[in-house]
């Protein structure tokens, strides 16, 4: 069994998939008034430099209260999340949380009489890349693209987040009510089996190419996801060669162990408060 260090080297060197085409409504804080919004959270302590954050220790409501770890704003999403008439802002925060909480969380603000008020903070709720979806009553929810994992195992997830009752924590895996699409990728492990070197795991590779929201009159938009995925078996010799290929301290032979992939389009419709796979099902492309 190889050392954990080598496993992390493999994870760090695994192939990067193409960037997903996703119509995100989450904006850069500096282009969306992030500093003014953050004043409702840490008044008088907002710092604007290369990044926008709160000066000083982590707030009491975070996972590491009073620790000096850095807490910054990474994305802002404006919308009508409480009602069709409300003026709300979702702040995606990074820092002051453990890996089990996705290293951060989300704040919900609402504006009354031109004043922003913080309603809540939820650790582990990830909202850095989200698209607004209008419900039939005019209120909006978020559909977000995110990921989680460790030690060469990565999950890419699409999930719905209702800001009236936010629950999705990607990292814990305990609440997947909002998850409607997921892909697994373990190519960073090179297929190494920690329990038995003689029986490597198959490599699984997958990535989302495109997410499309399809408006259909007055109904809630349907979603079409185009993704590629594939799997290949590994032998102990393959594992050795794969780890050597990804080790920056060894000469590389230009070998690739990525599985061949097939493209698949899957459609989802909004029912009973979230998205479900369409009865029309899937089709290979």
C-alpha positions as CSV (number, residue, x, y, z in Angstrom):
1,X,0.0,0.0,0.0
2,X,1.4,3.4,-1.0
3,X,1.7,6.4,1.2
4,X,-1.0,8.9,1.6
5,X,1.4,11.5,0.1
6,X,1.5,9.7,-3.2
7,X,-2.3,9.4,-3.2
8,X,-2.6,13.2,-2.8
9,X,0.0,13.8,-5.6
10,X,-2.2,11.7,-7.9
11,X,-5.3,13.6,-6.9
12,X,-3.6,16.9,-7.5
13,X,-2.3,15.8,-11.0
14,X,-5.5,14.2,-12.3
15,X,-6.8,15.5,-15.7
16,X,-9.0,18.6,-15.5
17,X,-12.3,18.3,-17.4
18,X,-13.6,21.1,-19.7
19,X,-15.3,24.0,-17.9
20,X,-19.1,23.4,-17.6
21,X,-21.3,25.7,-19.6
22,X,-23.7,26.9,-16.9
23,X,-25.8,30.1,-17.0
24,X,-24.9,31.3,-13.5
25,X,-26.6,34.3,-11.9
26,X,-24.0,34.4,-9.2
27,X,-21.9,37.6,-9.6
28,X,-18.4,38.7,-8.7
29,X,-18.7,40.7,-5.4
30,X,-16.9,43.7,-6.7
31,X,-19.3,43.9,-9.7
32,X,-22.4,43.5,-7.6
33,X,-22.1,45.8,-4.6
34,X,-20.7,43.1,-2.3
35,X,-18.9,45.5,0.1
36,X,-22.2,47.4,0.9
37,X,-24.1,44.1,1.3
38,X,-21.4,42.7,3.7
39,X,-21.8,45.8,5.9
40,X,-25.1,44.2,7.1
41,X,-23.1,41.2,8.4
42,X,-19.9,42.8,9.9
43,X,-20.6,46.6,10.1
44,X,-17.5,48.7,10.2
45,X,-15.2,45.7,9.5
46,X,-15.6,45.2,5.8
47,X,-12.2,45.1,4.0
48,X,-12.0,45.7,0.2
49,X,-8.7,44.7,-1.3
50,X,-8.0,42.0,-3.9
51,X,-11.0,40.3,-2.2
52,X,-13.9,41.5,-0.1
53,X,-14.1,40.2,3.5
54,X,-14.6,40.9,7.1
55,X,-11.6,42.0,9.2
56,X,-10.8,40.3,12.4
57,X,-11.9,37.0,13.9
58,X,-14.4,34.6,12.6
59,X,-18.0,35.4,13.7
60,X,-19.5,33.6,16.6
61,X,-22.1,31.9,14.4
62,X,-19.4,30.2,12.2
63,X,-17.6,26.9,12.9
64,X,-14.5,28.5,14.3
65,X,-15.6,31.5,16.3
66,X,-12.9,34.0,17.4
67,X,-10.3,32.2,15.2
68,X,-8.3,34.4,12.8
69,X,-8.8,32.4,9.6
70,X,-10.1,34.9,7.1
71,X,-13.7,35.1,6.0
72,X,-14.4,36.4,2.5
73,X,-17.3,36.9,0.1
74,X,-16.9,34.9,-3.1
75,X,-20.3,35.5,-4.9
76,X,-23.5,37.5,-4.7
77,X,-26.9,36.4,-6.1
78,X,-29.8,38.9,-6.0
79,X,-33.4,37.8,-6.4
80,X,-36.8,37.3,-4.9
81,X,-36.2,34.3,-2.6
82,X,-38.7,35.0,0.2
83,X,-41.6,36.2,-2.0
84,X,-42.3,37.5,-5.4
85,X,-42.0,41.0,-4.1
86,X,-39.0,40.7,-1.7
87,X,-35.6,42.2,-2.5
88,X,-33.0,39.6,-1.3
89,X,-29.4,38.8,-1.6
90,X,-27.5,35.5,-1.2
91,X,-23.9,35.9,-0.1
92,X,-21.6,32.9,-0.7
93,X,-18.9,33.0,2.0
94,X,-15.5,31.1,2.1
95,X,-13.6,30.5,5.3
96,X,-14.2,29.9,9.0
97,X,-15.6,26.4,8.4
98,X,-14.1,22.9,8.2
99,X,-13.9,20.6,5.2
100,X,-17.0,18.9,6.4
101,X,-18.9,22.2,5.8
102,X,-17.4,22.8,2.4
103,X,-15.0,25.4,3.9
104,X,-17.7,28.0,4.1
105,X,-21.4,28.8,4.0
106,X,-24.2,31.1,2.8
107,X,-25.8,34.2,4.2
108,X,-29.3,35.5,3.3
109,X,-30.1,39.2,3.4
110,X,-33.3,41.0,2.7
111,X,-33.9,44.7,2.2
112,X,-36.6,46.7,4.0
113,X,-36.8,50.5,3.7
114,X,-33.5,50.6,1.8
115,X,-31.7,48.8,4.7
116,X,-30.2,45.4,4.3
117,X,-30.9,42.9,7.2
118,X,-29.2,39.6,7.7
119,X,-31.7,36.8,8.2
120,X,-29.5,33.8,8.6
121,X,-26.2,32.0,8.0
122,X,-26.0,28.3,7.1
123,X,-22.7,26.5,7.2
124,X,-22.1,24.0,4.4
125,X,-24.7,25.5,2.0
126,X,-22.8,26.3,-1.2
127,X,-24.1,29.0,-3.5
128,X,-21.1,30.3,-5.5
129,X,-22.5,29.1,-8.9
130,X,-26.2,29.2,-9.1
131,X,-29.0,30.0,-11.6
132,X,-32.3,31.6,-10.5
133,X,-35.5,29.7,-11.3
134,X,-38.9,31.4,-11.0
135,X,-41.7,29.4,-9.4
136,X,-45.4,29.7,-10.4
137,X,-46.0,32.1,-7.6
138,X,-43.2,34.4,-8.7
139,X,-40.8,33.5,-5.9
140,X,-37.4,32.3,-6.9
141,X,-35.2,29.3,-5.9
142,X,-31.7,28.5,-6.9
143,X,-30.3,25.6,-9.0
144,X,-26.6,25.3,-8.3
145,X,-23.6,23.5,-9.7
146,X,-21.1,22.3,-7.0
147,X,-18.7,19.6,-6.1
148,X,-17.2,17.8,-3.1
149,X,-14.8,15.0,-2.3
150,X,-11.2,14.3,-1.2
151,X,-8.2,12.0,-1.7
152,X,-8.8,11.7,-5.5
153,X,-12.6,11.0,-5.3
154,X,-14.7,13.9,-6.6
155,X,-18.5,14.2,-7.0
156,X,-20.0,16.9,-9.3
157,X,-23.6,17.7,-8.3
158,X,-26.6,19.7,-9.5
159,X,-29.0,20.6,-6.7
160,X,-32.0,22.8,-6.0
161,X,-31.7,25.2,-3.0
162,X,-34.9,26.8,-1.6
163,X,-33.8,29.8,0.6
164,X,-36.9,29.5,2.7
165,X,-35.6,26.1,4.0
166,X,-31.9,25.7,2.9
167,X,-30.7,22.2,3.7
168,X,-28.2,20.9,1.1
169,X,-24.7,20.3,2.5
170,X,-22.7,18.7,-0.3
171,X,-19.9,17.4,1.8
172,X,-21.8,15.5,4.5
173,X,-23.9,13.6,2.0
174,X,-26.6,13.3,4.7
175,X,-29.2,15.5,3.0
176,X,-29.6,14.9,-0.7
177,X,-33.2,16.0,-1.0
178,X,-32.2,18.8,-3.4
179,X,-29.7,16.7,-5.4
180,X,-31.1,15.7,-8.8
181,X,-27.9,14.9,-10.7
182,X,-24.5,13.5,-9.7
183,X,-21.4,12.3,-11.4
184,X,-18.5,10.5,-9.7
185,X,-14.8,10.7,-10.7
186,X,-12.0,8.8,-9.0
187,X,-9.3,9.2,-11.6
188,X,-7.1,11.0,-9.0
189,X,-6.7,7.7,-7.1
190,X,-5.3,5.8,-10.1
191,X,-7.6,3.0,-9.0
192,X,-5.5,2.1,-5.9
193,X,-7.4,-0.1,-3.4
194,X,-6.2,0.7,0.1
195,X,-7.6,-2.7,1.3
196,X,-5.9,-4.9,-1.3
197,X,-3.2,-3.8,-3.8
198,X,-3.8,-6.9,-5.9
199,X,-7.4,-5.8,-6.6
200,X,-7.5,-2.3,-7.9
201,X,-10.7,-0.3,-8.3
202,X,-12.0,0.6,-11.7
203,X,-11.4,4.2,-12.8
204,X,-14.6,6.2,-13.2
205,X,-14.4,9.5,-15.1
206,X,-17.2,12.0,-15.7
207,X,-17.9,15.7,-16.2
208,X,-20.8,17.9,-17.0
209,X,-20.6,19.6,-20.4
210,X,-23.6,21.8,-20.4
211,X,-26.7,22.7,-18.3
212,X,-29.6,24.3,-20.1
213,X,-32.8,25.8,-18.7
214,X,-35.8,25.5,-21.0
215,X,-38.6,27.9,-20.6
216,X,-42.1,26.6,-21.5
217,X,-44.7,29.2,-21.1
218,X,-45.9,29.8,-17.6
219,X,-44.5,26.6,-16.1
220,X,-41.3,26.3,-14.1
221,X,-38.3,25.7,-16.6
222,X,-37.2,22.2,-17.3
223,X,-33.5,21.4,-17.2
224,X,-31.4,19.5,-19.7
225,X,-28.0,18.2,-18.6
226,X,-25.4,17.0,-21.1
227,X,-22.6,15.0,-19.5
228,X,-19.9,12.5,-20.4
229,X,-18.8,9.5,-18.3
230,X,-16.9,6.3,-18.6
231,X,-15.2,3.5,-16.7
232,X,-12.1,1.3,-17.3
233,X,-10.6,-1.6,-15.3
234,X,-7.2,-1.3,-13.8
235,X,-4.5,-3.9,-13.1
236,X,-1.8,-3.5,-10.4
237,X,0.7,-2.7,-13.1
238,X,-1.6,0.0,-14.4
239,X,-1.8,1.5,-10.9
240,X,2.0,1.6,-10.6
241,X,2.3,3.3,-14.1
242,X,-0.5,5.8,-13.4
243,X,1.0,6.9,-10.1
244,X,4.5,7.2,-11.7
245,X,2.9,9.3,-14.5
246,X,1.3,11.7,-12.1
247,X,4.3,12.0,-9.7
248,X,6.1,15.3,-10.4
249,X,9.4,13.8,-9.2
250,X,9.5,11.1,-11.8
251,X,10.0,11.1,-15.6
252,X,6.7,11.0,-17.5
253,X,6.0,8.7,-20.4
254,X,3.0,10.5,-21.7
255,X,0.6,7.7,-20.7
256,X,-3.1,8.3,-20.1
257,X,-5.4,6.1,-18.1
258,X,-8.6,8.1,-18.6
259,X,-11.5,5.9,-19.4
260,X,-13.3,6.4,-22.8
261,X,-16.5,8.3,-22.3
262,X,-20.0,8.4,-23.8
263,X,-22.1,11.5,-24.0
264,X,-25.6,11.4,-22.4
265,X,-28.4,14.0,-22.2
266,X,-30.8,13.8,-19.3
267,X,-33.9,16.0,-18.8
268,X,-35.4,17.0,-15.5
269,X,-38.8,18.6,-14.7
270,X,-39.9,20.5,-11.6
271,X,-42.5,18.6,-9.5
272,X,-43.4,18.5,-5.8
273,X,-40.9,21.3,-4.9
274,X,-37.8,20.1,-6.7
275,X,-36.4,18.6,-9.9
276,X,-37.0,15.0,-10.9
277,X,-35.8,13.0,-13.9
278,X,-38.2,13.4,-16.8
279,X,-40.4,10.4,-17.7
280,X,-39.1,10.9,-21.2
281,X,-35.8,9.7,-19.7
282,X,-32.4,9.8,-21.3
283,X,-30.7,9.3,-24.6
284,X,-27.2,8.7,-25.8
285,X,-25.7,11.3,-28.2
